[in-house]
């Protein structure tokens, strides 16, 4: 029998994402954000991050890591910091 996974409300997940990125001293990858949420990286969570970028809460940049892999990193948008 499968156990149902407890999911927090979307609004709570959104706020937790914001809090995680605000508290970070450096930009975070998608994987780092979802790991801090104790979740797996899913299309739903990636979409939530993209919406936060579209709304001007997060800033998304492309970063090339030490292993040569390119990926997105997220930080708080300057406009959001001033609120």
URMONOR-V198059 format. One record per residue. PSI is psi in whole degrees, -180 to 180 (none if undefined). Layout:
BEGIN
<<PSI> <PSI>>
END
This chain:
BEGIN
<<131> <137> <138> <139> <133> <128> <136> <159> <150> <-42> <-35> <-42> <-44> <-48> <-38> <-41> <-47> <-48> <-42> <-47> <-38> <-42> <-16> <142> <-5> <161> <146> <147> <168> <-44> <-42> <-41> <-50> <-33> <-38> <-20> <-5> <41> <171> <154> <112> <159> <-36> <-47> <-36> <-40> <-40> <-41> <-42> <-38> <-41> <-34> <-48> <-34> <-4> <14> <-46> <153> <134> <130> <154> <133> <137> <120> <169> <-30> <5> <-6> <138> <138> <176> <144> <148> <139> <174> <133> <142> <-39> <-36> <-37> <-30> <-12> <none>>
END
